[in-house]
């Protein structure tokens, strides 16, 4: 009998948070990554390079799960926006999902991105924006959604992630780079402080993803905190929590393709699974305290 979840990218930034949430709920997991992760209750690890067709076939045969959460993708910081690997992972994902369903899989959740939306559309709210990506990364994700909609039909959940922070994040990203600067006594610079963005903890995102695949709902959902703030406000939370507000340097010089506001349609997610909003004044503060304590 097929049961539990097949989770790809289980040691990645998002995948590890999803794995923790699945384990906390007692859901059996077939977890896959290039190298196995830690021993956890209810988790069977499968070492696999998903870019190899034979590895995908072996994984599907060895992991008879009812549901698939597909987190694996190539996301090297600063490179993934334009990397040729995006098209490779589109093809990998398409083949993996098709094989999973052919083997008896019943539901699929795959990760999209807010970069699928047109950043220059006049509407402030993401749900009113057109799906018209301008980067190779966003384009590959949008095309993959169309691919999977044909392959999966009414069993697909497409989760468009907005901005995240959490354990295991690349230290060059917004939140950890500010934390590191403040801890080291360096100026913490934010050069587009007035831009409105939605930043959610990876734990909050994981709760949303697992709740979606556990529920009977399908379709496309924006995944975020539901509490957008300016980048300057988020930076102040970080600096004040770190006890170094004097090191904060705020200015406003956004790029020509930076939308003034990029926020998710949180109401659709809340209506589907009853998820409550996550307030950065609490969640981000707690994250910074944990990070500083671990430094």
Buried (B, 14 or more C-beta within 10 A) or exposed (E): EEEBBBBBBBBBBBBBBBBBBBBEEEBBBBBBBEEBBEEBEEBBBBEBEBBEEEBBBEBBEEBBBBBBBBBBBBBEEEEBBEBEBBBBBBEBBBBBBBBBBEBEBEBBBBBBBBBBBBBEBEEBBBBEBEBBBBBBBBBBBBBBBEBBBEBBEEBBBBBBBBBBBBBEBEEEBBBBBBBBBBBEEEEBBBEBBBBBBBBBBBBBBBBBBBBBBBEEBBEBBBBBBBBBBBBBBBBBBBBBBBEBBEBBBBEEEBEEEEBEBBBBBBEBBBEBBEBEBBEBEEBBBEBBEEBBEEE
